[in-house]
Amino acid sequence: MQPGYREAVKASYFSIAGNALLAIAKAVTGIFGNSYALIADAIESTTDVFSSLLVLLGLRYANKPADENHPYGHGKAEPLITFMVVGFLIVSATVIAYESIENIQTPHEVPEPYTLIVLLAIILIKEVSYRFVSKKGTETNSSALKADAWHHRSDAITSLMAFIGISIALYMGKGYENADDWAALFASGFILFNAYLILRPALGEVMDEHRYEDVELEIREIAQQIDGVVETEKCFIRKTGMTYHVDLHIAVDAEISVKSGHDIAHRVKDGILEKLPQVADVLIHVEPDDEL
């Protein structure tokens, strides 16, 4: 079982339940309070429910152990699920933008004042949710969970835009009834920007892009402390789900036996796996120090 798997699953259940309840609250308040910005917010929260379900399924699949066909495990499912989450964000942003433009051109009533109270509560809840899920995503090293956290943050921002738009409509009065629609349109652009922020690291993970300098530094420090290691050379790291696979080159005394070099390599591997539980496996390549 990958480190932090249970915590990641709990965070996913939290996201699913929270988004479902808020989607209902936003839809009801938006319909009866004459606010399309809130209805648009409800649309996003509804898509968030499905994206959180995808994250949960992705975490479960990514946690499956390695097998004959997947020697590195199933962790790459995580960034693939993240791509699907981004797809949900793009769809919801497109729907919100289209409906906002339609409503801007259609005369309607000013939103009810009590919608501001509901929005304020939603902003606080979603920001707290973002911080909670983001923390769990960082602790578990889950790209899918980090993407899910950004859903909460984007939801908080769209709710803030709706709050500003409705406040303008209520304060300015006649002629500003569609201020919350403009707010929803602006929010759709922010959602698209967030989609890019989520997509970028997930794409790097699939392409095995080197983005783990902090982990590399820890690995080198551990290896250098092992008796017999002259120095470390190449260090390649690939992320698979919530864990890393490492290829490390070490230099040893050229005069020692093959068996001695082999034993040193095993001690390096054992030391790294013991001190860094997020590392799933290490492949050590031994080189004589006189060739470096």
N, C-alpha and C positions, 0 to 999 in steps of 0.2 A: 504493500500500500504506500502510495506516495506521501511524503511528509506534508502535514497540513490538510490532507484530503477531507477529513471529517469537518474541520473548521470551514473549509471552502463550501462544502455542501450545506452546512447550516446557514452560511451567509446567503446562499442561493435561495433557500427556502424563505429567509427573511425578505429578500427582494421580491419574490413572487407574491407573498401575502401582502406586503406593504403596497406594491403597485396595484394589486387587484382592488384593495379597499379604497385607495386614493382615486383610482379611475372612476369608481362608482360615485364617490363624493363629488368629484369634479363635474361629471356628466350631469348629475342631478342639480347641482348648484348652477351650472352653466345654462341649462335649459330653463329653469325657473327664474334665474337671475338675469336673463337676456344678455349673456356674455359668450360670444363665440370664442374669445381667447381661452376661457375656461373649458369649453367644449373641445377646442384644439388640444388643450393640455390633457384632457381625458383620453383623446385619441392616442397621444404619445404614451400615456401611462398604460393603455391597453396593449400597445405594441411592446411595451417594456415587459409586460407579463409573459408574452410569448418568447421574447428574447431571453428572459431569465430562465424560462423552462428549457430553452436550448442550451444555456450555460450549464444548467444542472445535468442534462443528458450528456453534454460534452465532458463534464468533469467525471461522470461515472464511466464513460467509455475510455477516457484518457488514463484512468486509474487501473485499467486492466493490465495484468502482468505481461511481460515479454513472452512471445511464443515463437514457433519455428518460422512463421511468416513475418513476424515483427520483432526482430532481435533487439531493437532499441526501445521496445514498448509501444504504447499507443498514444503517447503524449502529444504527438503532432495534431491530434484531433482538436486540442485546445485552440490554437490559432485559426484553424478552419472554422470552428464554431464562432470565433470572434469575427471572421469575415461575414458570417450570416447575421450576427448581431448588428454589424455595420449596415448590412442590407436593410434590416428593419428600421434603423435610424433614417436612412435615405428615403425609404418609402413613407415613413411618418412625416418627415420634413416636407416631402413633395405634396402629400395630401393636405397638410396644414397650409402650405403656401397657396395651393390652388383654391381651397375653400376661403382663405383670407381675402384673396383678390375678388372672389365672387361676392363676399359679404361687404367689402368696401364699396362696391358698386350698387349695393342694395340698401335702401333706407331701413333703419330699424330703431328700436327704442334704446334709451340709455340704460346701461347695466344697473342692477339694483345695488345700493350701497353695501349691503351685507356680504356681497361677493368679495369685497376687500378683506373682510375678517377671515373668510375661508381661505383666500389666497395666502394671507400672512401665515396662517397655520401650516399650509402646505409647503411654503418656502422653508420654514423652520424644520419640518419633518424630513423633507427631501435633502436638505443640507446635512442634517444629522445622519441620515441614511447613507449619503455619499461618503462621509468621513468613516463610518463604520465598515462599509463594504470595501472601500479603498484600503483601509488598514488591513483587513483580512486578505485582500488581494496581494498586498506587499508582503505580509507575513508568510503566506502560502506560496508566493512566487507564481501566482496564477494569472496569465494574460487574459483569460476569459472573464475572470472575476474583476479584474481591473477595468475591463470594458463595461461590465455590468455596473460598476461604480459610477462610470461617466454618464450612464443613463440617469442616475439619480441627480447628478450635478446639472445635466442639461435640463432635467425636469424642473429643478429649482430655478434655473435661469429663465425658462419659459414662463414659469409662474410669476417671477419677478417682473418680466416684461408685461404680463397681463395685469399685474397690480398697478404698474405705472400707467398703462393704457387706460384702464378703467378709472383711475384717479383723475387723469386728464379729462376724460369724458364727463365725469361727475362735476369737476370743478369748473370746466369751461362751458358746460351746458350745450344748448342747441347748436348744431353744426359740427359737434365733435363726437357724435354718437359712435362713429366707427374707429375711434382712437384705439380701442382694444383689438380691433381687427388688424390695424397697422402693427400693433405690438406682437400679435401672433405671427404676422409675416416676417417681422424682424427675428423673432425667435426661431423660425424655420431655418433661417440662414445660420444662426448659431448652432443649431443641431447638426447641420451639414459640416460645419467647421469641426465640431466635436467628433464627427464620424471619421474625419481625416486623422485626428489625433489618436483615435483608437486603432485605426487601420495600420498606421505607420509601424509601430513596434511589432504587431502581429505579422506583418509582411516580412520584417527583418528576421523574425523567429523562423518562419517557413524557409527563408533563403539562407539560414544559418549565418546570418550577419553577426559579426563580433561586436557585442554590445555589453560585455560583462567584465569590464576592467577590474572592478572591485573583487569579483570572484577569482579572477586570474592572479591578482596580487596575493590573496589569501593562500591560493594553491602553491605559488612559488615560495612563499614564506614557510609553509609547512614542509615542503620538499627540502629546502635549504637546511632545515633543522635536523634532517635525518643523517646519521653518521654514514659517511662514504660518498655522499653527494657533493661533487666539486662545485657544480653550478647547474642551473636550469637553462634550457634553451627555448625551443618552440613550445607554445602552449595554446592549443586550439580547444575552444569550448562551444558546444552546441546545446541549446535548450530544447528539452523534450517534455512538454507538459509543465509540471512544477519542479522538475529535476534537470540536472546537467549531465552531459557525457563529455569527458575530458580526454584529450590526447596530449601527453606531456613528454618532452624530450629532456633527459637528464644526462649529465656528463659524470663519469666515474674514472678512477685511476686506470690507466690503460694497461697496467701490469697485473691487475688482479685477474682471477679466473672467471670464466663465464658464469659458473655457479655463484660466485660472490657477487657479481654484477646483477644476477637474477634475484638474489636474496635482497639486495639493496632496493631494487625496483619494487619488490613485494612490500618492503617496509614503507616505502614512499606511498604506495597505493593504499595500504592499510591505514597509514596516518591521515591521509586526505579523507578517506571514507569515514573514519572515526570522528574527525573534527568538523567535517562539513556534511551533515546529513542530507543536504539538498543535492549532493553529488551522487548520482546513481551508479556510475562506473568510471574507472580510470584506465586508460591504456598507456603504459609506460614504455618509451623507447630509450634504450641505453646506448650511449656513445662514449668512446674513449676520449679523455680530455685532451690528448695531444693532437686531435684532429680539429679542434674548435678554433 
